[in-house]
Amino acid sequence: VQLVESGGGSVQAGGSLRLSCAASEYPHRDYSMAWFRQAPGKGRDGVACIAADGTTTYADSMRGRFTIFRDNAKNTLDLEIHSLKPGDTATYYCAARVSPGTRWTYCGGYDESDFGSWGQGTQVTVSS
């Protein structure tokens, strides 16, 4: 599965952004997908996950301002971020929970090793 993110940019605190992830396979009926982010100088953290059946889960620290969903009109996996803060500055990645011969339909946490396909990332910069 090949993934390409878009939608990042520079915004002021308090604003909103919508990130998109186009996958070479759509709809993602037989595998789950997630958004991660990596702030400068830090490791990559999970943000949100959507299972093959559409069930969504969010990392504890990401609840409330992030919404993950599939846009069937655009054939993308999207992430909306509201009330942006400077601490949201990061490169955002989408990932598919697949590996050669295996696909996971459910969300089971954010262990990077479970996600075999990654996009190149899209940069989000939030200024105060």
N, C-alpha and C positions, 0 to 999 in steps of 0.2 A: 504494500500500500504506500503510495507516494503522497506526501502532504505538503501543501504550500499555504503559509499564513500570509495575511494582509490586514491592513487597517490600522497599523500602529502609527504613531506620530507624536508630536509635541503638543501638550495641552496644559491649560492652567488648572490649578487645584480647584476642585468643585465641579469640573466638567465631566463629560462622559465620552466613552469610546466604545466602538463595536469592532471587535476583531473577528476575522473570518478565517476558516481553514477549509481549503478545497482538497478533497481526497480523490485519488484516482479511481476509487470504487465508491459509488453512492447509489442507494442509501446504505448506511452502515448497519445492515440488518444482523450481521452475525459476529460483530465485535464491538467492544466498548471503546470509547475515546475520551481523552482528557486534555485539559489545558494545564500547563505548568508555567512557572515564571522563574527567572534567574536575575536577581538584582546584582549590581556591580560588586564584585568581590565576594559573592556569597554562592552557596549551592543552589541547586534547582529545587523549587518547592511545588508541590501539587496545589492546584487551585480548585478545579472542579472536574467532575467526571459524568459522562452520560452512558448508560448501558444500552445494549442493543434494543431493548424494549422501551427506551426513552426515559427510564428512571434516572433521576439526577441526584448527585451527592456533591457536597462541598467540603473542602478542608475546613476545619474548625475556625481558623483565623480568617477565612474568606467569606463567611456567611454574611448575607445581607446586601452587599454591594455588587456582587457578581452573579450573573445569570448565564448559564450554559444552555444552549438549545440548538436544534437542527433547523436550518432555514430550507425548507423543501423547495421553495421557489428558486433559490440560488444554488441549491445542492451543496450547501456548506454546513460546517459545524461552527457556530458562532459563540462568542463570549462578550457579553455586555458588561461594562464596568461603569458604575455610577459613583458620584461624589469622589472623584479621583483625588488622591493624596500624593504628596511627593514620595512617600514610601512605596507607592505603587510603581515607581520607576523601575523598569526591568525589561529584559527580553522575554517575550511570551511565546511559548511553544505549544503546538498541538501534537498529540501523540496517539497512536492506535495501539490497543492492547492485543498485539498479534506477534507471533514468532513463526518461523518456518514450521508448517504443519500443525500449528495450534492457534486458535482464536478464542479469546475469552469474551463471553457475551455480557458478563456482569462487571461491575466496578468493585475492585478489591483492594483499594488503597492506592498509594502513589509511589510504589517501589519502581524506580526507573527501569530496573532490569525486566520488568513485566511488559514493558512497552517496546516493541521491536521496530516501530516505524515512527520517525520524527520529522517534523518540518524544520526549516532553516531558522525559524524564529522571526518575530517582528518586534521592533523596538518601541516601547512606550516611555515617554519622558514627561514627567509632570512637574511643572514649576509652581512655586508658591507665590 
